[in-house]
Amino acid sequence: MTDRRPFLYETHVELGAKIVPFGGWEMPLQYATGTVAEHLACRNDAVVFDVSHLGTVRCDGPDMFNALQATLTNDLRKIAPGRAQYTHLLNDDGFVVDDIIVWWVGENEFDVMPNASNTSGVTEALPGVDVTAERCVLAVQGPRARAKVASVDGRFADVGRFRVTRFDYAGVEVRVAGTGYTGEEGLEISVPNEVAEQLLRTLVSADITPAGLGARDTLRLEAALPLYGHELSLSSTTLEANLGWVLGWDKETFRGRDAVERERERGLTRVLTGVIVDGRQPLRDGGEVFVDGSSVGMLTSGNFSPVLGRGIGMGLLSTGLDVGTPAMVALRGREIPAGVTTLPFVRKAK
């Protein structure tokens, strides 16, 4: 099966993007300046990612609140129209089908944003319509993101953290949320295809650096944000990922609740844990972690941290490991000295 191309594919090529397959799509990995430069631009200034490969399942109608509330883990009563919420979709065994951002656009209007490869599974679980092909999503991230996007249209910059709004831009309705996946301030803009190229070029003209999936991955890893298929999957749970706060225990039900309650009563044997290397050797998913010669689990993600200048990784490791505990990571025939550390590895710029 051929990977899908995002609507802005040709524009990315013109901007110098290197294209790679990702989640069934052909997406920009990096541009001419490279992943490290794009990463540091996000930490220190502002970048724009095309994240149109993420899904949009539009759920409109008077029964949608109840449908989402009964299916997804988080409690929508914690927020209100004009807000966004991070949540999980579980299966009946309590494992994670997907992690999702819900944009509560209007009283009975929700945009449910699943991961690229999971959109069809979300449409099967919820009574919504897949409108992914009709729009692009541009994520502007970094400590100067709001200041720079204000020069394009001040209404973009006015969207607060985890707030959602919509307004007319260039003759079409855009939907904007104060969300992102980098650990920095920023926003995500859902824009109809017909003006998406115009908006992307305008953002780049406002001195916002185009960035690809390479930097998006290293940024989210430094911020200890989970990636579906790595920290979250059909063989891992919300509690193991240190994300118990997305479980709405105060509401009547959500899919997989009984299994998660049993897990909570049993207690965890593994939990998402950070590992850091003394030197620049990148860590990778699949590396086995040893403490005192005994295996304590596997890395789910790893890379080189451009901010710290060291190799970092996260894994579902045995509970009870203290920060500073010496460890060894077995990776591709090598043994890499490392240590247990706190998460996140890097906190957002002040």
C-alpha positions, 0 to 999 in steps of 0.5 A: 500500500502506497503511503499518503502524501500530505496536501502540502507535500510539494510545498515541503519539497520546495522548502527543502524537506527530506521526505520519509514514510511515517504512520502511512504518510510521506512526511518531512523528516528535516529541512536544509538546516537539519534536525538539531538546528530545528530542535534548538530553534524550537527551544529558543525561538519558533518553528512550524511543523506540518502535522496533517498526518494526525487525524481529525474525527469531527463529532457534531450533535447533541449526543456527542458529549455523552458518547465521548464521556462514556468512551474516552478516559478523561472527564469532559466535565473538567473542561467546557466549550472552548477548551482542549483535553488530553485523553486515552482510548482503551480497549476492554483489557485496559490497554491503550488503543490511542492517546488523543487530544479533544478540541471542544469547539462548540457546545455540541461540536468536538474535534477528536485528534487521534494519531495518524495510524489510529484514525480508523480505530477511533472512528469505529469507537466514536460516532464521528466523521473523518475529515482528515483529508479536508484540512491541514494542521500546522503546529507553531511551537517555541518560546517566541511562537506567539510573538511571531504568529501575532505578526501574521494575525493577532488572533492566533497569538491570543489562544491560551494554553489548552484553549480552543477558538475558531475564526475566519482567516483568508475567507475560511474558518480556521480552528486553533488550539493552544496545544503542541507536542514539544514541551514549549508554548505554542498552538496548532492551527487546523486550516482548510486545504484551500488556504493551507499553503498560503498560511504555511508560506506566511508563517515561514515569511514571519521568520518561523523556521520549518521543522520536521518529524526528526526534531518533533521526536527529539523535542517530545523525548526531552519533554518526556511526552509519550509516543503511541507505539512506544510508551503507549501501545496495546501492550502497555497501560495508562498507569504504567506511563505515569498518566493516571491523571487522564483516568476519570474515576469520578465519572460513571464509566469509560471503556476499559475501566474495569481492567484499569481498576483491577490493575490499580488494585494489584499495583504496578510492576513497571513504570515509565522511567528516564535513563541518561548517558554520561556521554553523547551516545544516543539511546534507542528503543529496544535497548535492554536496561540492566541494574546490578546485572539484572534486566529491569526492562526495555527502552521504549524511546531513545535519542540524542538530546541537543539541549543536554548534549547527552544520550537519553531514553525512556522505558517501562522499567521495574518500579522502585528504581531510585534517581541516580541508580547506575544502569547499563543499556545493552544496545546493538552489541554495545554496553552503554553506561547510564543512570536513572534520572528524573522526567522530563529531561528538559523543561520548557523555556521560561 
